[in-house]
Amino acid sequence: MEVAMNKYEWLEKRTPRSVDNLRLWDGNPRLVPEENHIHIADFVSDLISDPSEKTNFFNLIDSISTDGFIPADPVVVWQEPSNEKYYVAEGNRRVLALKLLRHPDKAPKSIRSYIRKKAFSVNRDDIEKIRVCVAPSYEDCEWYINQRHAGSSLQKSWSRLQQQRWIAGLYDKYKGDLEKVIAITKFSKGELDHTLRILQIRDLALQPAIFDNLDESEKENVKSHRIPMTILERWFFNSKLREAWGIQIESEKVVIASDKASFFNAYLHWLKYVIRRDDPDVEVKINTRTIDSNFDGILSALPAVVGKNSGNQEEISSSQNYDNATNNRESANEDGNSSSNQNIESLETENSEQKPSQSKNPDRLNLVIPECNLSTGNYKLNALFGELKRVPMERYKNCLAASLRVFLDLSVAEYIVSENIGTAMAQRYKRDLQEIMLRHRLEYIKQNRLTAKSQAHKVVEKLLNPANDFSLDTLNSYVHGSSVVHVDRRFLNRFWDFLFPLLSKLVDLKES
């Protein structure tokens, strides 16, 4: 008993540490592992991308700004030997909230004004340091991380996806040692079965028939296990896919009841599309959304799997663990190899009424393509953006033309608020902010906030030149003029594409 007490003695001690010097943990299961997490804004943007997480995080910000930081639940950190920095194992949301309240300018543009408002209620000196529990090592933190599910009101339980990320990380770290994973998580083997089946399918990507046909960048994704679990689960546990590819589920085992070579060939092409899903020129878009909306189209674009239920079964069980898969990729497997240069048919859209809109395609039927996303707390911008995605161009060209001018105006106003430059702008033009015309607002932003020769800078220069077709004068004519020139579909689509680099600088606008 005395030994056990000493083992966890570190948890009873609270040591003051600077909030600014605490490093956030990029392996936090609340985060999407495929995203880069370098700056504070990266962590925040990822966290609040889920509406439920965003609501709970804002509640945490409200609580700290109103009642101060309450150190009821331990913030657990460990010191990384390689750089002697302290990393947060437990309490990342609370530390992130404190960092934002101390430095609102580091918040993403979409919530910067909200964070600034909350920061006014906080004495930043009061949250300069917090008392933390310093674990001897990261391994000593692991058992405690599992206690998140029994947290207080300021803690939020993991979702099923976040649990899977945590289990996957442990599975990789301990080379597929299930007993070790069970000992750490305290989950029963039955509770782990579903996730372990997904991991077994994921590890097939290390087989020579697949791995040897990937390029170096793709191999790096596979070796580092950056294959997105959500997409993998959505695809391989679809009943229609299991039937088409001959996949059978037996307890914790996954059985491939089809021709092994054709299965690996189909998996190889599917994997390439998934890894390159964000490339603008990828032929087949595969993500959780397209799997649900256009499963048949994706399946038809992939090589066929043959020999289903032929008796040639490939069983994948937990005994085929991480070590076996890693070792196998070093050896050749002629039976499993297949050409990665096979021609792939283009993905057809499931919606027969409208062809899929593509970025920079002037003939698209909607001004804004479905893959374009806006993250902002501004209700007007959100509502207008959603309508720009849905309103058919051919029927409502004049409405869309006027809305294009309004969207730019609202984006500029939001940027002024998020960057806190309204007072400086009012002083520059010696009038109240609401009286400053859009032309002058754009000129001020170009001169003071945009890097010379950047795309956004060039867009503003052209906008302010009346000789250009894509000018502010043209936008103003949509609202105030009487002419009906420049309202055809191709022109308006090209105008949006022209504005995009500036709009994405003003607000958190991206194409996925």
C-alpha positions in Angstrom: 0.0 0.0 0.0 2.9 2.3 0.8 4.3 1.7 -2.7 1.0 2.6 -4.3 0.8 5.8 -2.3 4.3 6.9 -3.4 3.5 6.1 -7.0 0.8 8.8 -7.1 2.3 11.2 -4.7 2.8 13.7 -7.5 -0.9 14.1 -7.9 -1.2 15.5 -4.4 1.2 18.3 -5.1 0.2 21.5 -6.9 3.1 23.5 -8.4 2.6 27.1 -9.9 3.4 27.2 -13.6 3.0 30.1 -16.1 0.0 29.7 -18.3 1.9 31.2 -21.2 4.6 28.6 -20.9 2.4 25.6 -20.8 2.3 23.7 -24.1 -1.0 22.3 -25.4 -1.1 18.7 -26.2 -1.6 18.1 -30.0 -2.4 14.4 -29.3 -5.6 15.4 -27.4 -8.4 13.1 -28.6 -10.7 16.1 -28.7 -8.7 17.3 -31.8 -8.7 16.0 -35.3 -5.3 14.3 -35.7 -5.1 15.1 -39.4 -5.1 18.9 -38.7 -1.9 20.9 -37.9 -1.9 22.4 -34.4 0.9 24.9 -34.2 -0.7 28.2 -33.0 -3.3 28.7 -30.4 -5.8 29.6 -33.1 -5.3 26.1 -34.7 -6.3 24.4 -31.4 -9.3 26.7 -31.0 -10.6 26.4 -34.6 -10.4 22.6 -34.4 -12.1 22.4 -31.0 -15.0 24.7 -31.9 -15.6 23.1 -35.3 -18.0 20.7 -33.5 -21.1 22.7 -32.4 -21.3 20.7 -29.1 -17.7 21.3 -28.3 -18.1 25.0 -29.2 -21.0 25.5 -26.8 -19.2 23.8 -23.9 -16.0 25.7 -24.6 -17.9 29.0 -24.6 -19.6 28.1 -21.3 -16.1 27.5 -19.9 -14.9 30.9 -21.1 -18.1 32.5 -19.5 -17.4 30.7 -16.2 -13.8 31.9 -16.0 -14.6 35.5 -17.0 -17.5 35.6 -14.5 -16.2 33.6 -11.5 -12.5 33.4 -12.1 -10.5 30.3 -12.6 -11.6 27.7 -10.1 -8.7 25.1 -9.5 -11.0 22.4 -8.3 -10.0 19.8 -10.8 -6.3 19.1 -11.3 -4.5 20.3 -14.4 -2.0 17.5 -15.1 1.2 18.2 -17.0 4.4 16.4 -17.8 7.9 17.7 -18.7 9.2 16.5 -22.1 12.8 15.4 -21.6 13.8 16.4 -25.2 13.1 20.1 -24.7 12.2 20.5 -21.0 8.9 22.1 -21.9 5.7 21.4 -19.9 2.8 19.8 -21.8 -0.8 19.6 -20.6 -2.1 16.0 -20.4 -5.3 16.8 -18.6 -7.0 20.3 -18.6 -6.2 21.4 -22.2 -9.6 23.1 -22.6 -9.1 25.1 -19.4 -5.5 26.1 -20.2 -6.6 27.0 -23.8 -9.4 29.2 -22.3 -6.9 30.9 -20.0 -4.5 31.5 -22.9 -7.2 33.2 -24.9 -8.4 35.4 -22.1 -4.8 36.5 -21.5 -4.2 37.1 -25.2 -7.5 37.7 -27.1 -5.6 38.7 -30.3 -4.5 35.0 -30.7 -8.1 33.9 -31.1 -9.4 32.9 -34.5 -11.0 35.8 -36.4 -14.4 34.2 -36.1 -14.5 34.5 -32.3 -12.0 37.2 -31.6 -14.5 40.0 -30.8 -16.3 37.6 -28.4 -13.1 36.7 -26.6 -12.1 40.4 -26.3 -15.4 41.2 -24.7 -14.9 38.4 -22.1 -11.3 39.3 -21.5 -12.4 42.8 -20.3 -13.9 41.1 -17.2 -10.7 39.3 -16.3 -7.7 40.6 -14.5 -5.0 39.0 -16.6 -2.5 39.0 -13.7 -4.8 36.8 -11.7 -4.5 34.1 -14.3 -0.8 34.5 -15.1 0.0 31.4 -13.2 -2.0 28.3 -12.2 -1.1 25.4 -9.9 -0.6 22.2 -11.7 0.2 18.6 -10.9 3.5 17.7 -12.5 3.7 14.0 -13.5 7.1 12.3 -13.6 6.5 11.3 -17.2 3.8 11.1 -19.9 3.3 7.4 -19.1 2.4 8.4 -15.5 -0.4 10.6 -17.0 -2.1 7.9 -19.0 -4.1 6.3 -16.2 -5.4 9.7 -15.1 -6.4 10.8 -18.6 -9.1 8.1 -18.5 -10.7 9.8 -15.6 -12.0 12.6 -17.9 -15.3 10.8 -18.1 -15.9 11.4 -14.4 -15.1 15.1 -14.6 -16.8 18.1 -13.0 -19.2 20.5 -14.7 -16.2 22.3 -16.3 -15.1 19.0 -17.9 -16.8 17.4 -20.8 -16.8 13.7 -21.4 -15.2 12.4 -24.6 -17.4 11.5 -27.6 -17.2 8.0 -29.1 -14.9 9.3 -31.8 -12.6 10.9 -29.2 -12.5 7.6 -27.3 -11.5 5.9 -30.6 -8.6 8.3 -31.1 -7.4 7.7 -27.6 -7.6 3.9 -28.0 -5.9 4.1 -31.4 -3.0 6.1 -29.9 -2.5 3.6 -27.2 -2.8 0.7 -29.6 0.0 2.2 -31.8 2.2 3.2 -28.9 2.1 -0.3 -27.4 2.4 -2.1 -30.7 -1.0 -3.7 -30.6 -0.6 -5.1 -27.1 -4.3 -5.4 -26.2 -3.7 -6.4 -22.6 -1.8 -3.2 -22.1 -4.5 -1.1 -23.7 -7.2 -2.7 -21.5 -5.1 -2.2 -18.4 -4.8 1.5 -19.1 -8.3 2.2 -20.3 -10.1 -0.1 -17.9 -12.5 -0.9 -20.8 -13.6 -4.5 -21.2 -12.4 -6.4 -24.3 -16.0 -6.3 -25.6 -16.0 -2.5 -25.4 -12.8 -2.3 -27.4 -13.8 -4.8 -30.1 -15.3 -2.3 -32.5 -12.4 0.1 -32.4 -9.9 -2.8 -32.7 -11.7 -4.0 -35.9 -11.2 -0.5 -37.4 -7.5 -0.6 -36.4 -7.1 -4.0 -38.0 -8.5 -2.7 -41.3 -6.3 0.4 -41.0 -3.2 -1.7 -40.6 -3.9 -3.4 -43.9 -2.6 -0.3 -45.5 0.9 -1.4 -44.4 0.7 -4.6 -46.5 3.1 -4.6 -49.4 0.3 -4.9 -52.0 -0.9 -1.5 -50.8 2.1 0.2 -49.2 4.5 -0.5 -52.1 2.2 1.2 -54.6 2.0 4.5 -52.7 4.2 7.5 -53.3 6.5 8.9 -50.6 4.0 11.4 -49.3 1.3 8.8 -49.2 3.6 6.3 -47.4 4.3 8.9 -44.8 0.6 9.3 -44.1 0.2 5.6 -43.7 3.3 5.1 -41.6 2.3 7.9 -39.2 -1.3 6.6 -39.1 -2.8 9.8 -40.3 -5.6 7.9 -42.1 -8.7 9.5 -40.7 -10.6 7.1 -38.5 -14.0 8.7 -39.1 -13.8 8.2 -42.9 -12.4 4.7 -42.5 -15.2 3.7 -40.1 -17.9 5.2 -42.2 -16.7 3.4 -45.3 -15.8 -0.1 -44.1 -18.7 -0.5 -41.8 -21.3 0.4 -44.4 -23.4 -2.7 -45.0 -23.4 -2.2 -48.8 -19.6 -1.9 -48.8 -19.2 -5.1 -46.8 -21.4 -6.9 -49.3 -19.6 -5.5 -52.4 -16.1 -6.1 -51.0 -16.7 -9.4 -49.2 -16.0 -8.2 -45.7 -17.3 -10.2 -42.7 -17.3 -9.2 -39.1 -16.8 -11.9 -36.5 -16.4 -10.7 -32.9 -13.1 -8.8 -32.8 -12.0 -10.4 -36.1 -12.4 -8.9 -39.6 -12.5 -11.6 -42.4 -11.9 -10.7 -46.1 -14.0 -13.3 -47.9 -13.0 -12.2 -51.5 -10.1 -12.3 -53.8 -7.2 -10.9 -51.9 -5.5 -9.2 -54.8 -8.7 -7.4 -56.0 -9.5 -6.4 -52.4 -6.1 -4.8 -51.9 -6.3 -3.1 -55.3 -9.7 -1.5 -54.5 -8.4 -0.5 -51.0 -5.3 1.0 -52.6 -7.2 3.3 -54.9 -9.7 4.2 -52.1 -6.8 5.1 -49.8 -5.1 7.3 -52.4 -8.3 9.3 -52.8 -8.8 9.6 -49.1 -5.2 10.9 -48.5 -5.6 13.4 -51.3 -9.2 14.4 -50.5 -8.2 18.1 -50.0 -6.3 18.4 -53.3 -8.2 20.6 -55.7 -7.6 18.2 -58.7 -8.5 15.0 -57.0 -10.9 13.0 -59.2 -13.0 11.4 -56.5 -13.9 13.2 -53.4 -14.1 10.8 -50.4 -15.1 12.2 -47.0 -17.8 11.4 -44.4 -20.2 13.6 -46.3 -19.7 12.2 -49.7 -19.8 8.6 -48.4 -23.3 9.3 -47.1 -24.6 11.3 -50.1 -22.9 9.5 -53.0 -21.8 6.0 -51.9 -22.8 4.3 -55.1 -20.9 6.8 -57.2 -17.7 6.4 -55.2 -18.0 2.6 -55.3 -18.4 2.6 -59.0 -15.3 4.7 -59.5 -13.1 2.2 -57.6 -11.8 -1.1 -59.0 -14.2 -4.0 -58.5 -13.6 -6.6 -55.9 -14.1 -10.1 -57.2 -14.4 -13.7 -55.8 -16.7 -12.8 -53.0 -17.6 -15.8 -50.8 -15.3 -18.0 -52.9 -13.7 -19.6 -49.8 -10.5 -17.7 -50.3 -10.7 -15.9 -46.9 -8.2 -13.6 -45.4 -8.7 -13.3 -41.6 -7.5 -10.3 -39.9 -7.4 -10.7 -36.1 -5.7 -9.0 -33.3 -2.8 -11.5 -33.6 -1.9 -9.8 -36.9 -0.7 -6.8 -34.8 1.2 -3.7 -35.5 4.6 -5.5 -35.6 3.5 -8.0 -38.2 2.1 -5.3 -40.5 5.2 -3.2 -40.2 7.5 -6.1 -40.9 5.5 -7.2 -43.9 5.8 -3.9 -45.7 9.5 -4.5 -46.0 9.0 -7.7 -48.1 7.4 -8.0 -51.5 4.2 -9.9 -52.1 3.8 -10.6 -55.8 0.3 -12.1 -55.4 -1.0 -8.8 -53.8 0.7 -6.3 -56.1 -1.4 -4.5 -58.7 -0.8 -1.5 -60.9 -1.6 1.8 -59.4 -1.9 3.3 -62.9 -5.2 1.7 -63.7 -7.6 4.2 -65.2 -10.3 5.5 -62.8 -13.6 6.6 -64.1 -14.7 10.1 -63.0 -17.2 10.3 -60.1 -20.7 10.9 -61.3 -23.0 13.0 -59.2 -26.0 11.4 -57.5 -28.1 14.4 -58.0 -29.4 14.4 -61.6 -30.8 17.9 -61.4 -27.5 19.6 -60.9 -23.9 18.9 -61.8 -21.4 19.2 -59.0 -20.1 22.8 -58.8 -16.4 23.2 -58.8 -14.2 26.0 -57.7 -13.3 28.4 -60.5 -15.9 26.9 -62.8 -17.7 29.9 -64.3 -20.6 27.7 -65.4 -21.5 26.4 -62.0 -25.1 26.7 -61.0 -24.6 28.3 -57.5 -22.4 31.2 -56.6 -20.8 29.4 -53.7 -19.7 25.8 -54.0 -20.7 23.2 -51.3 -17.1 22.6 -50.3 -16.8 26.3 -49.2 -17.2 26.9 -45.5 -17.5 30.0 -43.3 -16.8 30.0 -39.6 -18.1 33.2 -37.9 -20.2 34.3 -35.0 -21.9 36.9 -37.1 -25.5 35.8 -37.7 -26.0 38.0 -40.8 -22.9 36.7 -42.5 -23.7 33.1 -41.7 -27.3 33.4 -42.9 -26.4 35.2 -46.1 -23.5 32.7 -46.8 -25.9 29.8 -46.5 -28.3 31.4 -49.0 -25.5 32.1 -51.5 -24.9 28.4 -51.5 -28.5 27.5 -52.2 -30.1 30.2 -54.3 -30.1 29.1 -58.0 -28.1 31.5 -60.1 -30.2 31.4 -63.3 -33.4 32.4 -61.5 -32.1 35.0 -59.1 -29.1 36.7 -60.7 -30.0 40.2 -59.6 -30.6 39.2 -56.0 -27.2 37.4 -56.0 -25.5 40.4 -57.6 -26.7 42.7 -54.9 -25.9 40.1 -52.2 -22.3 40.0 -53.4 -21.9 43.7 -52.5 -23.6 43.2 -49.2 -21.5 40.1 -48.3 -18.3 42.1 -49.0 -19.6 45.0 -46.8 -20.4 42.7 -43.9 -17.1 40.9 -44.2 -15.2 44.2 -44.0 -17.2 45.2 -41.0 -16.6 41.9 -39.3 -12.8 42.2 -40.0 -12.8 45.7 -38.4 -14.4 44.4 -35.3 -12.2 41.3 -35.0 -9.0 43.2 -35.6 -10.1 46.1 -33.3 -9.2 48.8 -35.8 -12.5 50.8 -35.7 -11.1 53.6 -33.5 -7.9 54.0 -35.6 -10.0 54.1 -38.8 -12.4 56.7 -37.3 -9.4 58.8 -36.3 -7.8 58.5 -39.8 -10.9 59.7 -41.6 -12.1 62.0 -38.8 -15.7 60.7 -38.7 -17.7 58.0 -37.0 -17.0 54.5 -38.2 -20.6 54.0 -39.5 -20.1 57.1 -41.7 -16.9 55.8 -43.4 -17.7 54.5 -46.9 -16.7 51.0 -48.0 -14.2 52.4 -50.4 -12.3 54.2 -47.6 -12.6 51.1 -45.4 -11.0 49.0 -48.1 -8.3 51.6 -48.7 -7.4 51.7 -45.0 -7.2 47.9 -44.7 -5.0 47.7 -47.8 -2.6 50.3 -46.6 -2.4 49.2 -42.9 -3.3 45.5 -42.7 -2.4 43.7 -46.0 1.0 42.7 -47.1 2.1 44.4 -50.3 1.8 42.2 -53.4 -0.3 39.6 -51.5 -3.3 38.3 -53.3 -5.7 40.1 -51.0 -3.8 43.4 -51.6 -4.0 42.9 -55.3 -7.7 42.3 -55.1 -8.3 45.6 -53.2 -6.2 47.5 -55.7 -8.3 46.2 -58.6 -11.6 46.7 -56.7 -10.7 50.4 -56.2 -9.9 50.9 -59.9 -13.2 51.9 -61.7 -11.6 50.8 -65.0 -11.8 47.2 -64.0 -14.9 45.1 -64.6 -14.5 43.5 -61.2 -14.6 46.8 -59.3 -16.4 48.3 -56.4 -18.2 50.6 -58.8 -19.7 47.5 -60.4 -20.8 46.2 -57.0 -22.3 49.5 -56.1 -24.2 49.6 -59.4 -25.9 46.3 -58.4 -27.4 48.1 -55.3 -27.7 51.8 -56.4 -27.6 51.7 -60.2 -30.4 51.2 -62.8 -28.4 49.3 -65.4 -28.6 45.5 -65.7 -25.1 44.9 -67.1 -22.7 42.3 -65.7 -25.4 40.2 -64.1 -25.0 37.0 -66.1 -24.0 33.8 -64.4 -20.5 33.5 -65.7 -19.6 37.0 -64.7 -21.0 36.7 -61.2 -19.2 33.4 -60.6 -15.9 34.9 -61.8 -16.5 38.0 -59.5 -16.9 35.7 -56.5 -13.7 33.8 -57.4 -11.9 37.1 -57.9 -13.0 38.3 -54.4 -12.2 35.0 -52.6 -8.6 35.7 -51.6 -9.7 39.0 -50.0 -12.8 37.5 -48.3 -10.8 34.6 -46.8 -8.5 37.3 -45.4 -11.3 39.3 -43.9 -13.3 36.3 -42.4 -12.6 32.6 -41.8 -13.6 31.4 -45.2 -12.2 28.2 -46.7 -12.6 25.7 -49.4 -12.3 22.1 -48.2 
